[in-house]
Amino acid sequence: MTTFDDRERNEEARFRHDQEIYFKVRNRRNKLLGLKIANDYLGLHGDEAASYAKDVVMADFERPGDDDVVQKVRTDVAAAGKSISDHMIEKYLEQFEASARASVKAE
């Protein structure tokens, strides 16, 4: 019975660890996206860009999945009089997820 209990505890610990990594990667990815959009599409720099990136990270907590982030970015870019396709936003998300994952692993 102890072997089973040990295995169960190990699985729970690994699951918690995996969820923490997923959370960090996702937040870092969204921050990178927010900085990219702020600089390249909205003309924001410095503290304004950092604040916008934080807003993008917070938008991800509204609904599961990436739709809330994509919608926020698309809406904000449109409000600035520019356009960006969902495909481009998703491409940025993929690109930044890879670099965010590498950065989290390096910690």
N, C-alpha and C positions, 0 to 999 in steps of 0.2 A: 504493500500500500504506500509506503514512503517513496518508492521510486515513481509511482504515478503522481503523487503530490509534488515531488520535486520537478517532474516534467511539466506539470500544470503551472507551477510557479514560474518556471523558466519561459514557458510559452507566453504567459501573461506579461512578464517583464519585457520579452522581445516585442510583443505587440505594442506595449506602451512606448518603447523606444522607437519603433517604426512610425508610430503616430506622431511623436514629437519631431522626428526628422521630416516627415511629410508636412507638418505644420510650418516648420522653419523654412523649408524649401519653397513652399507655396507663398508665404509672406515675403520672402526675399525676391522671388520671381515677380510678384505683383509690385513691389517697390521699384525694381528695375524697370518694369513696364511704365510705371507712373513717371519715373525720371525721364525716360525716353520720350514719352508723349509730352511732358511738360517742356522739355528743351526743344524738341523738333517740331511740334505741332502747335503748342500754346504760347511759345516764346517766354516761358518762365525759367528763371535761373535762381541759383542760391537757395535761400530760405523758402521762397515761393514754390520752387520746384520740389523741395523736400516736403513741404506741406501738402502739395498736390499728390505726391507719391504716397503719403500717409493716407490721404483720402481714398486712393485707389485700393490700398491694402484693406481699409475698413469696409469698402464696398463689397469685398469678397465674403463678408460675414452675413450678408443679407439673405442669400439663397445658396443652396448647394450647387456646385459646378462653377463654370466660368462665365455663365451668361450675365451675371450681375456686373462683373468687371468689364466685359466686352461692351455692355450697354452703357456703363458710365463713361468709358473712354470715348465711345462713338458719339454720345450726346455732348460731351465736353468739347470734343474736336469740332463738331457741327456748330456749337454755340460760338466758337472762335472763328467761324466762317470758312472752315477748311473741311476736308473730307478724308475719311480713312475707311477702308473696307473691313468687314469682319474677318476676312481671310488674312489681311495684313496684321490685324490685332492678334489673331491666333498664331500667326507665324512668329510674331514677337514673343508671345507667351511660350512657345516651344523653345525658341532660342534662349530666352532668359531662364527657363526652367533648367536647361542643361548647365548654364553657368552658375545658377543658384545651387544646384545639387553639388557641383564640384566645390563650390565655396563652403557649403555646409560640411561636406566630407573632410575638407582640409582643416576644419576647426578641431 
